[in-house]
Amino acid sequence: MKAFQAIKVIGGALIVVASLNAYAQSSDAMAASGAMSAAAPSAKSTKAANRALQRSVRKTLSRTKGLSVTNITVRARSGAVTLEGSVPEQPQVDIATQAAQGVAGVTSVKNDLTIRPIGQ
């Protein structure tokens, strides 16, 4: 009878210890996720930063000599810029890439520009 009572007490103690450990882990996880969410930028601020970078690249392209930006679309996502559309001559493709790479905040440039002569 005493052995049965001792097993009940030990089992109860193990349950208490296990539940305290589980509580500690979940609160640590909540604290870590709270810290991560505070450090991570919000979706609105990320979109605003992407739009600002797009405008900055577009402005730089429009001020670049020897480049026709009429049919160029600029997309930006976390510093990665994609140039899409068409230009009339091959040298303009290279000029557009170099100009976009020179903008502050641009980490990479993907050039999807095609060559389409004027009037086609």
Rosetta blueprint (number, residue, H / E / L):
1 M L
2 K H
3 A H
4 F H
5 Q H
6 A H
7 I H
8 K H
9 V H
10 I H
11 G H
12 G H
13 A H
14 L H
15 I H
16 V H
17 V H
18 A H
19 S H
20 L H
21 N H
22 A H
23 Y H
24 A H
25 Q H
26 S H
27 S H
28 D H
29 A H
30 M H
31 A H
32 A H
33 S H
34 G H
35 A H
36 M H
37 S H
38 A H
39 A H
40 A L
41 P L
42 S L
43 A H
44 K H
45 S H
46 T H
47 K H
48 A H
49 A H
50 N H
51 R H
52 A H
53 L H
54 Q H
55 R H
56 S H
57 V H
58 R H
59 K H
60 T H
61 L H
62 S H
63 R L
64 T L
65 K L
66 G L
67 L L
68 S L
69 V L
70 T L
71 N L
72 I E
73 T E
74 V E
75 R E
76 A E
77 R E
78 S L
79 G L
80 A E
81 V E
82 T E
83 L E
84 E E
85 G E
86 S E
87 V E
88 P L
89 E L
90 Q H
91 P H
92 Q H
93 V H
94 D H
95 I H
96 A H
97 T H
98 Q H
99 A H
100 A H
101 Q H
102 G L
103 V L
104 A L
105 G L
106 V L
107 T L
108 S E
109 V E
110 K E
111 N E
112 D E
113 L E
114 T E
115 I E
116 R L
117 P L
118 I L
119 G L
120 Q L
